[in-house]
Amino acid sequence: MDHLIVSERCLKDRVLVEVSGSINAYSYARFQQKLHTLIRAGDVVLDLSRISCLSSSGVGALISAVEDGEEFGSRFFLLSPSVIVRLAIESSGFAHLFTIVSSENEAD
């Protein structure tokens, strides 16, 4: 079981959330709650470039974040998802729900 490290940095009009480690059955609930809180407050850019594992629970947390964004009128971006993240999202059949960007500036 890898650890999940989540840090956040306020940008001028959004929050950048940097995540590393595994988003799995052990870590997704805390991760999902953190995203829910941040998205409720405004736009979120989620850096997933250092994710080493994304389980179906983790994909579910990301889908929940998209739904929260729609509910609260906030935008939600995935920044530079790792190959592992891209494969998990694509295999879920829900890739069309996500806005993927390759830089913070692209999230405007």
BELLIN-V948467 format. One record per helix or strand of 3 or more residues. SS is the DSSP state (h for helix, s for strand). FROM is the first residue (numbers start at 1). TO is the last residue. Records with the same first field share a line. If there is no record, write none. Layout:
SS->FROM-TO ; FROM-TO
This chain:
s->4-10 ; 15-23 ; 44-54 ; 76-79 ; 99-101
h->28-41 ; 56-72 ; 83-92 ; 95-97 ; 104-107
